[in-house]
Amino acid sequence: MSHSFTILKSCPATEARAGLLSTPHGTVPTPVFLPVGSQGAVKTLTPDDLKMIGATIILGNAYHLYLRPGTEVVEKVGGLHRLMSWGGPILTDSGGYQIFSLVSLRRVTDEGVTFRSHIDGSEHFFTPELVIQLQEKLGADIIMPLDECPPYSNNQNLILEAMRRTHHWAERSLRNHHREGQALYGIVQGGTLVELRRESACFLTSLGFPGYSIGGLSLGEPKEAMLAVLEETVACLPKDKPRYLMGVGSPEDIFEGVARGVDMFDSALPTRTARNGSLFTMLGRHNVQNVCYKDMTGPIDNRCDCYTCHNFSAAYLHHLFKSRELLAYRLATIHNLHFIISLTERIRKAILEGTFATMKQSFLGSYQTTNEETRIAQKKKWLESRVGLDSPTSPVQ
């Protein structure tokens, strides 16, 4: 099966659309949320768990897999699908975001980026061509080119330089991508500067990628700015190609992204917050470690039909977290991913039935979002943390 994207229905009141994304490893209904498995595993879960909660496509990371276990090992085993025992579609990120997060451990030129491993300090050099070769060996269905993701900043020169370098690398990546049955998406950059976002989207569109990713958002900017930039960016992208908003996945952001025409989302938020005891409900996130859950005999969300809520009380989850039992992380992750994936499925159903605008208004009217100041502070803390930590409570996925 080759790659194709078909739009089945659009929402007349918004830019939302429901579609089908076909890949060599299966067809993915969109909108869709991708669980993050950077190192070849979604933390605490098996492939059967992912199927049980409704995952249709998952995300890996070329940077992490290059460092461990090594791209050659993955290729020798038979590719990333075989290594993970996952028969469905896989998307791999280039690792550009992780590399550029290593502020003191990397240096960049137009040729590529030199960085030191966060694992052992060894030095490595990534070029756009090498990153394509690595992902061709991994064998993912959808891959990303090396791009420069600048931090949230008002420094126009910094953002302009990163955008132009991203464009130059995109051209080199296209010229060196040869694996059949594998789709390479372009990545739009430009910070929160609308004119640069438009320029980036128009330039990448001219190159004829089969899909387009929107990178460099949700990096600490105000939510209002993120949504404004997203709306302007999507308007410049082809209507018949899939649109992928990278690193964004809170419930409210999925609604807002879908309303603006986004088809694909990924984020470590559901798994990261799960390992910290913060669980999604239809009314907002609740930390099951709080004392109010110590003797709660019902599930954390009595409207949820996930394995965790069907079988265990909030009191039990509270106990597991307080006892630091590893089962706590597994059960919480199952719940959070089920919540996000099933919510995205309901959004898709609403688009097909013509009720998305009403559903969005109803959900956002009752869902308690994280305070903006708190959200930005939490994001900043996470962005400053080191990548690749192995603790089960690590913020990195």
C-alpha positions as CSV (number, residue, x, y, z in Angstrom):
1,M,0.0,0.0,0.0
2,S,1.3,3.4,-1.0
3,H,0.8,6.7,0.9
4,S,-2.4,8.6,0.3
5,F,-4.7,11.0,2.2
6,T,-8.4,11.3,1.7
7,I,-10.7,13.9,3.3
8,L,-14.1,12.3,4.0
9,K,-15.9,15.3,5.5
10,S,-15.2,18.9,6.6
11,C,-16.9,21.0,9.2
12,P,-18.7,24.0,7.7
13,A,-18.4,26.1,10.8
14,T,-14.6,25.5,11.3
15,E,-11.6,24.1,9.4
16,A,-12.0,20.7,11.0
17,R,-11.9,17.7,8.7
18,A,-12.0,13.9,9.1
19,G,-9.9,11.8,6.8
20,L,-8.0,8.6,6.1
21,L,-4.2,8.5,6.0
22,S,-3.0,5.4,4.1
23,T,0.5,3.9,4.8
24,P,2.2,0.6,3.9
25,H,1.4,-0.6,7.5
26,G,-2.2,0.3,7.6
27,T,-4.8,3.1,7.3
28,V,-5.1,5.7,10.0
29,P,-8.4,7.6,10.6
30,T,-7.8,11.3,11.2
31,P,-7.7,13.4,13.3
32,V,-5.3,11.2,15.2
33,F,-3.1,11.3,18.3
34,L,0.3,9.6,18.2
35,P,1.6,8.1,21.5
36,V,5.2,9.0,21.9
37,G,7.7,6.1,22.1
38,S,11.0,7.9,21.5
39,Q,13.3,5.0,22.4
40,G,11.3,2.3,20.7
41,A,8.7,1.9,23.5
42,V,5.8,3.9,24.9
43,K,6.9,4.0,28.5
44,T,5.3,1.2,30.7
45,L,3.2,-0.2,27.9
46,T,3.3,-3.2,25.5
47,P,2.1,-3.2,21.9
48,D,-1.0,-5.1,23.0
49,D,-1.7,-2.3,25.5
50,L,-1.5,0.2,22.7
51,K,-3.9,-1.8,20.6
52,M,-6.3,-2.1,23.5
53,I,-6.5,1.6,24.0
54,G,-7.0,2.3,20.3
55,A,-3.6,3.5,19.1
56,T,-3.4,3.3,15.3
57,I,0.1,5.0,14.8
58,I,3.0,5.7,17.1
59,L,6.0,7.9,17.2
60,G,9.7,7.1,17.5
61,N,12.8,9.3,17.6
62,A,15.8,8.9,15.3
63,Y,18.1,10.8,17.8
64,H,17.4,8.4,20.7
65,L,17.4,5.3,18.5
66,Y,20.7,6.3,16.9
67,L,22.3,6.6,20.3
68,R,20.6,3.4,21.7
69,P,20.5,0.7,20.6
70,G,22.0,2.0,17.4
71,T,20.5,2.3,13.9
72,E,22.5,-0.7,12.7
73,V,21.1,-2.8,15.4
74,V,17.5,-1.8,14.5
75,E,18.2,-2.5,10.8
76,K,19.8,-5.9,11.6
77,V,16.7,-7.0,13.7
78,G,14.5,-6.1,10.7
79,G,13.6,-2.5,11.2
80,L,11.7,-0.6,13.9
81,H,8.4,-2.4,13.4
82,R,10.0,-5.7,14.0
83,L,12.1,-4.5,16.9
84,M,9.0,-3.1,18.7
85,S,6.7,-5.9,17.6
86,W,4.3,-3.2,16.3
87,G,2.5,-4.0,13.1
88,G,0.9,-0.6,12.6
89,P,2.2,2.6,11.1
90,I,5.2,4.4,12.7
91,L,6.3,8.0,12.4
92,T,9.9,8.9,13.3
93,D,11.0,12.4,14.3
94,S,14.5,13.4,13.2
95,G,15.6,14.3,16.7
96,G,16.2,17.9,15.8
97,Y,14.2,19.1,18.7
98,Q,16.2,17.0,21.1
99,I,19.5,18.0,19.7
100,F,18.6,21.7,19.8
101,S,17.5,21.3,23.4
102,L,21.1,20.4,24.2
103,V,22.1,24.1,24.3
104,S,25.5,23.7,25.9
105,L,26.2,20.4,24.1
106,R,25.8,21.3,20.4
107,R,27.0,23.7,17.7
108,V,25.3,24.3,14.4
109,T,26.4,25.4,10.9
110,D,24.7,25.3,7.5
111,E,26.4,21.9,6.9
112,G,24.8,20.3,10.0
113,V,24.9,20.1,13.8
114,T,27.6,18.7,16.0
115,F,26.4,17.6,19.4
116,R,27.5,15.6,22.5
117,S,25.4,12.6,23.6
118,H,23.4,13.2,26.7
119,I,24.3,9.6,27.6
120,D,28.1,9.5,27.6
121,G,29.3,12.8,26.2
122,S,30.6,11.3,22.9
123,E,30.6,13.7,20.0
124,H,28.4,13.2,16.9
125,F,27.7,15.1,13.7
126,F,24.3,15.1,12.0
127,T,23.7,16.3,8.5
128,P,20.4,16.4,6.8
129,E,21.6,13.6,4.5
130,L,22.7,11.4,7.4
131,V,19.4,11.9,9.3
132,I,17.5,10.7,6.2
133,Q,19.8,7.6,5.9
134,L,19.2,6.8,9.6
135,Q,15.4,6.9,9.2
136,E,15.5,4.9,6.0
137,K,17.3,2.2,8.0
138,L,14.7,2.5,10.8
139,G,12.0,1.9,8.2
140,A,9.3,4.1,9.6
141,D,6.3,4.9,7.4
142,I,6.6,8.6,7.8
143,I,9.8,10.5,8.6
144,M,10.9,14.0,9.3
145,P,13.9,16.0,8.0
146,L,16.5,17.6,10.2
147,D,15.3,21.1,11.1
148,E,16.4,23.8,13.5
149,C,13.9,24.4,16.2
150,P,14.7,27.7,17.9
151,P,13.5,28.4,21.5
152,Y,10.6,30.8,22.1
153,S,12.0,34.2,21.5
154,N,11.3,37.6,20.0
155,N,14.7,37.7,18.3
156,Q,13.7,37.9,14.7
157,N,17.2,37.4,13.3
158,L,17.6,34.2,15.4
159,I,14.3,32.9,14.1
160,L,14.9,33.9,10.5
161,E,18.3,32.2,10.5
162,A,16.8,29.0,11.9
163,M,14.0,29.1,9.3
164,R,16.2,29.6,6.4
165,R,18.5,26.8,7.6
166,T,15.5,24.5,8.0
167,H,14.5,25.3,4.4
168,H,18.1,24.6,3.1
169,W,18.1,21.3,5.0
170,A,14.6,20.4,3.7
171,E,15.9,20.7,0.1
172,R,18.9,18.5,0.8
173,S,16.7,16.0,2.6
174,L,14.3,15.6,-0.4
175,R,17.2,15.1,-2.7
176,N,18.6,12.3,-0.6
177,H,15.4,10.5,0.3
178,H,15.1,7.3,-1.8
179,R,13.3,4.6,0.2
180,E,10.0,3.6,-1.5
181,G,6.9,3.4,0.6
182,Q,8.2,6.0,3.1
183,A,6.8,9.5,3.2
184,L,9.0,12.5,4.1
185,Y,7.1,15.5,5.5
186,G,8.3,19.1,5.5
187,I,8.5,21.0,8.8
188,V,7.3,24.6,8.9
189,Q,9.3,26.9,11.3
190,G,9.2,30.6,12.0
191,G,8.6,31.0,15.7
192,T,5.6,33.2,16.6
193,L,6.3,35.6,13.7
194,V,3.3,35.2,11.4
195,E,5.0,36.6,8.3
196,L,7.9,34.1,8.7
197,R,5.4,31.3,9.2
198,R,3.7,32.2,6.0
199,E,7.0,32.4,4.2
200,S,8.1,29.0,5.5
201,A,4.8,27.3,4.7
202,C,4.8,28.7,1.1
203,F,8.4,27.7,0.5
204,L,8.0,24.2,1.7
205,T,4.7,23.8,-0.2
206,S,6.7,24.7,-3.4
207,L,8.9,21.6,-2.8
208,G,6.0,19.2,-3.0
209,F,6.2,17.2,0.2
210,P,3.5,14.6,0.7
211,G,2.6,16.0,4.1
212,Y,3.5,19.0,6.3
213,S,4.5,19.3,9.9
214,I,4.2,22.4,12.0
215,G,7.1,22.6,14.5
216,G,8.4,25.1,17.0
217,L,5.1,25.8,18.8
218,S,4.1,25.1,22.4
219,L,7.6,26.1,23.6
220,G,6.5,28.5,26.3
221,E,4.7,31.1,24.2
222,P,1.2,32.3,25.4
223,K,-1.6,30.0,24.2
224,E,-3.3,32.8,22.3
225,A,-0.1,33.4,20.3
226,M,0.3,29.7,19.5
227,L,-3.3,29.5,18.2
228,A,-3.0,32.6,16.1
229,V,0.3,31.4,14.5
230,L,-1.2,28.0,13.9
231,E,-4.3,29.4,12.2
232,E,-2.2,31.5,9.8
233,T,0.2,28.7,9.1
234,V,-2.4,26.1,8.3
235,A,-4.1,28.6,5.9
236,C,-0.9,28.5,3.8
237,L,-0.7,24.7,3.5
238,P,-2.3,22.5,0.8
239,K,-5.8,21.3,1.7
240,D,-5.2,17.9,0.2
241,K,-2.2,17.0,2.3
242,P,-2.0,15.9,5.9
243,R,-1.1,18.5,8.5
244,Y,0.8,17.4,11.6
245,L,1.2,19.7,14.7
246,M,4.3,18.5,16.5
247,G,4.5,18.2,20.2
248,V,1.0,19.4,21.1
249,G,-1.5,17.1,22.7
250,S,-3.5,18.6,25.6
251,P,-7.2,18.0,25.2
252,E,-8.0,21.7,24.7
253,D,-5.2,22.1,22.2
254,I,-6.4,19.1,20.2
255,F,-9.9,20.7,19.9
256,E,-8.3,24.0,18.9
257,G,-5.9,22.4,16.5
258,V,-8.6,20.3,14.8
259,A,-10.8,23.4,14.5
260,R,-8.0,25.0,12.6
261,G,-7.5,22.1,10.2
262,V,-4.8,19.9,11.9
263,D,-5.0,16.2,11.2
264,M,-2.2,14.7,13.4
265,F,-0.9,15.4,16.9
266,D,1.8,14.0,19.2
267,S,2.8,14.9,22.7
268,A,4.6,13.3,25.7
269,L,2.1,15.2,27.9
270,P,-0.3,12.3,28.6
271,T,2.4,9.8,29.5
272,R,4.6,12.3,31.4
273,T,1.8,13.6,33.5
274,A,0.5,10.1,34.1
275,R,3.9,9.1,35.7
276,N,3.5,12.1,38.0
277,G,0.0,11.0,39.1
278,S,-1.9,13.6,37.1
279,L,-4.9,12.0,35.3
280,F,-7.2,13.4,32.7
281,T,-11.0,13.5,33.2
282,M,-13.8,15.3,31.3
283,L,-13.6,18.1,33.9
284,G,-9.8,18.6,33.8
285,R,-6.6,17.0,35.2
286,H,-6.6,15.7,38.7
287,N,-3.6,14.4,40.8
288,V,-4.5,11.1,42.3
289,Q,-1.7,11.5,44.8
290,N,-3.8,14.2,46.6
291,V,-5.2,13.2,50.0
292,C,-8.8,13.5,48.7
293,Y,-8.3,10.3,46.7
294,K,-7.0,8.2,49.7
295,D,-10.4,6.5,50.3
296,M,-12.2,7.1,47.1
297,T,-13.9,3.8,46.3
298,G,-14.8,4.6,42.7
299,P,-12.6,5.2,39.7
300,I,-10.8,8.5,39.0
301,D,-13.4,9.1,36.2
302,N,-16.6,7.2,36.5
303,R,-17.4,8.0,32.8
304,C,-14.2,6.4,31.5
305,D,-14.3,2.8,30.2
306,C,-10.5,2.2,30.1
307,Y,-8.9,-0.8,31.7
308,T,-7.8,1.2,34.7
309,C,-11.1,2.8,35.5
310,H,-13.0,-0.4,34.8
311,N,-10.9,-2.4,37.3
312,F,-9.4,-0.1,40.0
313,S,-10.4,2.5,42.4
314,A,-8.8,5.9,42.8
315,A,-7.9,4.8,46.3
316,Y,-5.8,2.0,44.9
317,L,-4.1,4.3,42.4
318,H,-3.4,6.7,45.3
319,H,-1.9,3.9,47.3
320,L,0.3,2.7,44.4
321,F,1.8,6.2,43.8
322,K,2.4,6.7,47.5
323,S,4.1,3.3,47.7
324,R,6.0,4.0,44.5
325,E,4.8,0.8,43.0
326,L,5.7,0.5,39.3
327,L,2.1,-0.6,38.5
328,A,1.1,3.0,39.3
329,Y,2.8,4.3,36.2
330,R,1.4,1.6,34.0
331,L,-2.2,2.0,35.1
332,A,-2.0,5.8,34.9
333,T,-0.5,5.8,31.5
334,I,-3.2,3.4,30.2
335,H,-5.8,5.8,31.5
336,N,-4.3,9.0,30.1
337,L,-3.6,7.6,26.6
338,H,-7.0,6.0,26.5
339,F,-8.6,9.4,27.4
340,I,-6.7,11.3,24.7
341,I,-7.1,8.7,22.0
342,S,-10.8,8.1,22.7
343,L,-11.4,11.9,22.8
344,T,-9.8,12.2,19.4
345,E,-12.0,9.4,18.1
346,R,-15.1,11.2,19.4
347,I,-13.9,14.4,17.7
348,R,-13.6,12.5,14.4
349,K,-17.1,11.0,14.8
350,A,-18.5,14.5,15.6
351,I,-17.0,15.9,12.4
352,L,-18.5,13.0,10.3
353,E,-21.9,13.6,12.0
354,G,-21.7,17.4,11.6
355,T,-21.7,18.1,15.3
356,F,-18.1,19.1,15.9
357,A,-18.6,22.8,16.6
358,T,-21.3,22.0,19.3
359,M,-19.1,19.3,20.8
360,K,-16.1,21.6,21.0
361,Q,-18.1,24.3,22.7
362,S,-19.6,21.8,25.2
363,F,-16.3,20.2,26.1
364,L,-14.3,23.5,26.5
365,G,-17.2,24.9,28.5
366,S,-16.8,22.3,31.3
367,Y,-13.1,21.3,31.0
368,Q,-10.9,23.0,33.5
369,T,-7.6,23.9,31.8
370,T,-4.3,24.5,33.5
371,N,-3.8,28.1,34.6
372,E,-1.8,29.9,31.9
373,E,0.9,31.1,34.2
374,T,1.3,27.6,35.7
375,R,1.3,26.0,32.3
376,I,4.1,28.3,31.0
377,A,6.1,27.7,34.2
378,Q,5.7,23.9,33.9
379,K,6.6,24.0,30.2
380,K,9.7,26.0,30.9
381,K,10.8,23.6,33.7
382,W,10.3,20.7,31.3
383,L,12.2,22.3,28.5
384,E,15.1,23.0,30.8
385,S,15.3,19.4,31.9
386,R,17.9,17.1,30.3
387,V,16.7,14.8,27.5
388,G,16.9,11.0,27.7
389,L,16.6,10.4,31.4
390,D,15.6,6.8,32.3
391,S,13.7,7.3,35.5
392,P,10.1,6.1,35.3
393,T,9.1,9.6,36.5
394,S,11.3,11.3,34.0
395,P,9.6,14.2,32.2
396,V,11.1,13.1,28.9
397,Q,9.5,10.6,26.6
